[in-house]
Structures are given as C-alpha cells and as structure tokens.
Amino acid sequence: MARKRVAVVGTGTVGSQAAWRLAARGAEVVAYDRFAPGHDRSAAGGETRVFRSVQTDDGRYVPLVRHADALWKQLQAETGRELRRLTGCLFMGPADDSEMRTVMGIVAEHGLDHEVIDAEAVAKRFPQFRLDHGDLAVLDRRAGFVRPELTVQTAARRAEELGARIRRYTPVREVSPVAGGGVEVRTDSGTERFDAAVVTPGPWVGDLLPDLPWEVGVYRAVSAWFLPDEDHQAGEERPAFIRRGGAVPFYGIPSPDGLSVKLGVSQAHHRPVDDPNRLERTVAPEELEMFSEIVRRHLPGLNPDPVRLGVFMEGYTDSTRPLVGPLPGSDDIILLAGFSGQGFKLSPAMGDIAADLALEGRTTQPIDFISTLGRTAA
C-alpha cells in the first residue's frame, strides 16, 4: 500500500498530536502553523490545563479520556518529559446542583477512582478551600494537570523525529478538495497536493473555513495567578479544583513549581472575539473583580491581588461538543474544532482519531456524539 501524504493545518493543542500520531504510523506528514508550535497566541498556553477522568457534563467522554490517558503515558515515555502530573482534582459545589448530581452519576456508571468528601472533612483535609453550607466535594484521583506549551512543543518535536516536516510561520490560506480525490493546501508560497488533510485551526476556523455549516464561537479567556499569604505547608495536598454552582463557576490549578495558583472562570464570563488576529490582551481592572471575589470567598490563604495575568482564545460550538470528522462533501478533509473545555486532556486521543480518519477513513473510537457525520448545521 502506498504511503499516504497528509497535511496538518495548525500545530497547536490537537494538531501537534495529530502530526505525532500520523508520523508514528508512517505517513508522510507536512504540518503548517501561522506561528510555531508552543506559541501563546491562540488556545494553548497558560502554563497548566486540567486533566480529569471525571466528566462534569457527559459520560460519553470517559472512554475517550481513557484512550488519551494511555497516549499521555506513551508520549511521556517516548520523550522522557513530564507533560502531565497527577495530583487529583477536587470538584466542589452544592450537593443539590444538577452538575454535581451528574458528576456523581458518571463516577458511579463508569467506576471511576474517586472519593466523596463532605464539607467538614474538606475543611480539615484541604484547608485552602472554603465550602458553603450544603456543599459537597468529589475527589477525582486519576486527575491533575497538563503543561500545554511543553506538550505542544514536545509532540511536534516527536513528530519531526519520526519524519514529519513542520512549516513554521506559514499561514494556510485555503484547503480544498480535488476532483477524483485528494486535497490542495494553498499558502503564500504556493499550492501543495496531499492525499488528505487534518485541519485543526483553533480560533482561526472561521477565517480558514468561512462556509463551514457549523458555528464555532471564539471567546477571550483570562487566567490570573495568585500567591499565598503564607508558605504552603510541607506535604499539603494540592489538587486541581473545579467549582460548580454560584454566580461564577471557576477552576484552579496549583503551579508546577508550587508557588502560585492559577484561576479561570467559566465560558459564560468570557467575552466574544470578533477577530482572532486582533486579540485584546490588556486586562481591565474591572475584569479582575470577580477573581478577587472568588479568592476572598472560597480560597482563604491566597492574596486577592493577582501577580500575573494571561489572555487566550477559546472556541465553542453551540452545543459545546467539538466537531470531529470529514467536512461535508469532502471525505479527505478531516476537521477538528471547537474543543474548548475538553481539548487538552483529550488531545492525544483526538490526534490518534484524526490519524485514523485520515489514513483509514474510520475509527474504532466512540465519537458518534461529536462526529460531523449526520450532524445538523447551525
């Protein structure tokens, strides 16, 4: 069987993993990026992202997380780099909240390694958190954080070691099907032909595919880092955490060096981005008020004044479920987009699925609920 030539458009969260998985299977891979792997101008960045086995909205992601879990181990073993650290993740919220009930149902259905902790026990075991009356916590033991910039660069470098070529600072202007099969990729330097293309454009999906029948909204997400008032105690458990319910749901991740805590808020509190090429990176003082209020109310021991800020972009579909699969009318163009909220923890699995679809035209992974096939247009 002839060796397939596959383009990867975008080497960010998912594209870098797709390049690795395609190259590992012997494909001739040419990847393109408008910047370079590991840059902070789109959706990847911010030092850490949450990895979790417990899902807060849809148990159908659990098998995909398990597949990703195995590939995280494999990529770390192949490269000798710590890309993921399992510290646990604490889900907190009102016991009668619908999302907390969903969490409890998912952990029971899938037999996930977890621990249910009441508010009194949380106060003793995790004094860095303050729960409200009637709150409950669920500790996901198979959870922690991923290092996004390091992961993207590491996956891209591994792909290159396996023979992939990455064309840095080369924006793709058009990806189009060819009559009779195949794909053409046009850049400012010319047009190249491939057997298939994996398109992972992140926030630029609307620019590259203006006729896409599904909408992917792009939003501006702010992250803020806070220092403790006092040194953390030696041996203190420091899991990642997610809080549901209340006016502003939020999440947090202790930094890899243990010096600070990064906070982010839910997508409902992110501002829309009209042009991904003109992201507003300055954070206004009024945008920080909700972060400071979160710290004062729920995170005793942290200084409510942030020491660092970061601004990134996220992409969401109307259903919040990502788009995975061929473009309508073009089986050779495989789209992966709208992953925010699910992207980083799943990224090795999504890269592997992209390789399945580009090389075999199918996958054995359970993606029917996120597949583009048969999906209703927006």
N, C-alpha and C positions, 0 to 999 in steps of 0.2 A: 504493500500500500504506500502511495506517495506521501511524503512528508508534507503536512499542511502548513501553509504560511498564514499566520494570524496577526492582525494588528490589535493593539490595545490602546485605546484612546483615553488618556488620563491615567497617571500612575500614583493616585492617591490611596485612600483607605482600601478600596476594593481592587482598583486597577493594578496596584503593585502586587497584590496577592494573586490576581489572575495571571500576571506575567510569570510569576514563580511557578504556579501550577501548570501552565501551558508549557513552559520551558522544561519542567521536570518530566513531562510526558513526551518530549522530543519534538514539539512543534517548533517551527522557525518563527520566532516572535520578534516583532518590531513594535516598540511602545513609544508613545508620544506624550509629552507634557508641555503645557504652556509655560511652566516654570521648571522645577526639578523635583525629584522625589524627596519628600520630607518638608516641603515649604509650608508656611503658615498662612497662606492667603486664601484658603478655601475652608473645607470642613475638617481637615485633620490638623491637630495642634492642641496646645494647652497642657502639655506635659503628661497628663493622665486621662484615661477614659475608664468607665466602669465595665468590668467583665462580671456577668452574673449568670448563674444557671436558672435561678427562679425568675419567671417572667411575670410582669405585672398586668398584662392585658390579654395575652393569647397563648395558650399552652401549645399551639402548633409550632411555635418557635423552638420548643425544647429539643426535639431531635436534631435540628439544625445547630443548636448550641453544642450539643454533644459531638457532632461532627467537627465543629470548629475547635472544640476543646482538644481533640486528638491532633488536629493540624497545628494548633499553637505549640503543643509539645514537640511535634516534628520539626517545625521551623526553628524552635529554640535549640533542639538537638543538632540540627544541621549547621547552625551558625555559631553556636556557643554563646549566645547573647540572652540575657534576661529581658524578655519583652513583656512578660506578664508575671505578676506576683499575686499569689492567692492569700488574701488577708481576711476573707469573709466580707459579706455585705449585709448590713442591717437595714431591713425595711421597717419603717415606722409609720403609724397613722392610727386614726380612730378605729377601734375594733369593729364598729358597725359600718365603716366606709366600704363602698362597693369594690374599690380596687384592692383593699386589704382582704376582703372575702374572696376575691378572685385569686389572689396570691395563695391563700390557704387551700383553695380548691385545686390549684395547679400543683402545688407541692405534694398534695395527697394523691392526686391522679397519677403523677409520674414518679413517685417515690424518691423525690429529691432529698439530698442530705441537708437537713435544716433543723432549726431549734426554735420553738416558740417561747418568748420571754415576756413576762408581764412587766408593767411599769415599775413596780417596786424592785424587781430583780435587775432591770436595766439601770436604775439609779445606782445600784451597788457595783454592778459589773462594768458598766460603761458610764462613768460619771461625767464624761464630756458631752452627754446628751441630756436634754431636759424634755421629758414627755408630758403631754397634757393629761388631765384626768380622763380615763376611758380609753387611753391609747394602748396599743399592742405593738410588739416588735417580733419580727421573724428574721432569724439569722440564717442567711444562705452560706453554708460552709464552703461550697465549691464556687467561690466568687473572689473578687479582688479588683485589681486594676491592670490596664494595659498601657504601655508607653507609646503613644501614637507616632510621634516623629521618628523615634528609633525603629519602630516596627515598619513604617513605610520605607525608610531607607534600607533596612535590613532585608526586607522581602525583595525590593528592587535590586539590591546588590546580589542576592542569591540568584535571582533570575538571570542577571548578567553572567554570573559564574557558570550557569547552565547553558549559556549561549545566546540569551536574549540581547537585543540591542535597544537602547533607550535613547530617543532623540529628545534631548532636553531643550527647553526654550524654543519649542516648535509647536505653536498653536495649530490645531486641526481646524480647517475652515468648513469642510464638508465630508460626510461619509455617505456614499450612495451605492445602491446595489447595481450590479452589472447584468445585463440580459444574458441568460444562459447560466448564471451562477457566478458567485464571487462578489467582491466589494472593491470600490475605489476609495482611497483616502487622499484628500487634497489638502496640502499645506501651501504656504507662501513659496516653498521651494519646488513645488510640482505635485504630480499625482502618482501614487503607487497602487498597485493592484494586489489583492490578497484573496485567499480562499474564504476567509471570514474575518469579522472584526468584533471585538468585545469593547463596547462603548460604556465607559464609566466617567462621565464628565462632571460629576458633582454639581455644584451650583450653576455651572455653565450649560446645563442640559437644555434650557430654553434657547440659548444662543445657537448651539450646535444643531438642535432638532426643533426648529420653530413650528413644524407641523405635527409634532407629537400629539396623539389623540388624548393623552392624559396630562393633567396639570401637575407640575411639581413646584410648589411654592418655596421660595428661598427666603430665609429669615436670618436676622443678625442676632447671634447669641453672645452674651457677655459672661465671662468667667472672672471670678475675683478670688484672690488668695489672702488668707488671714493668718496672723501669727498668734500663738497662745500668750496669755498674760504671764504665765509661768512655764517653766520647762515641764515637758511631759514626764510622767513617772516611768522609770525603767520597767519594762515588761508589760506596760499597759496595752490592752487590746485596742487596735486602731483600725477597725474595718472601714471600708467604703460604706456609704449610707444613702438611703433614698427615703424621703418623707412624702407621703401622700396625704390628701385632705388639707383643709385650711385654705386661707386666701392665696398663698403662693407655695405650691408644691416645689420641693427643691431636692438636690442631691449634693453629695460632697465626697471628696477623696483626699485622704492624707497624702502629702507629697512623698515621693520615693526617699528623700533624704530625712523625712520625719520632722522637718522644721515648720511646715505650714499646712494649711488645709485649703483646698480649692472648693469653691461653691459655684453651683449653677442653678438656674431656675427652669421651670417647665416651659414648653414651647409656647403656651398661651401668652407668655410675658415677653416674647421676642418680637422685635419689630421687623416688618417685611422689608426686603431688599429689592429695590427696583432694578438695579444694575449691578451684577456681581463684579464688574470691573471697577466699581466706584464704592466700595465698602467704606462706610464711616467708622473709623477706628477710634475716634475720640469718645470717651465715655463721660457723659454729663453727670454732675454731682447728684441730680435728682434720680438718675438711674441706680445709684448706689444705695438709696434709702431702703429699698426692700431687702437688700443684702444685709445691711446693718441691723434691720429689724429682725431678720432670721437669726442672726448671731445672738442678739440680745434675748430673744425669746426661747431659742431651742439649743444654743450651743454655748453654755457657760464655760468660761475659761479662755475663750477667744477674744482678742481685741476687736471691737466692731469696725475699726478703720482698716481697710484693705491695704496691703503693701504691694500688690501687683494686680494688673488688670489685663485681660486678653479678649479680643473680639474675633469671632469666627463666623462662618456661614453654615447654615443647615438647610436641608431640603426635605420637604414633606409632601406626600400625596394627600388628597382629600381624605382618604381612608386611613392614613398614617401607615399603610402597608406598602413596602417598597415594590418597585417594578423590576421583575426578573424574567427575561426571556426575549424571544425574537421580536423585532419590530414588525408591525402589520405589513404583510406583503413582501417581507424580506427575511427569510429564514437564516441568512448568513450574517445578519447584523444583530448581535446579542446585546441588549440593553440591561444595565443595572443602575438604578437611580432611585432617589427618594428614600435613602436608608437612615436618615437621622432618627435617633432614638434606639436604633437597632444595629447600626452599622459596624462599629469597631469590634464588638465581641464576636460578631458573625463573619467578619471579613475573610478569614482563611476559608471558611466553608463556602462563602459566596464566590471567592476566586476559583475554588475547585469546581463548583457548579457551572461557572462561566466556561471553564475548560471543557467540562462535559458537553455543554450545549454547542460550543464552537467546533469541537472535534468529532463528537458522536451524534449531535442533533437531538440528544435526550439526556436525562439524568435520572438516576435512581433515588435521588434525594427528594423528600416530600415538600415540593414547592408549589403545589396546586393553588394554595391560598394566596400566593404572591406572584404567580406566573402572569405574564402578559397574555397568554393564550386564552381566548374567550373572555377577556376582561372588558367590561363595559367602558367606553370612552367617557371622559368627563364632559 
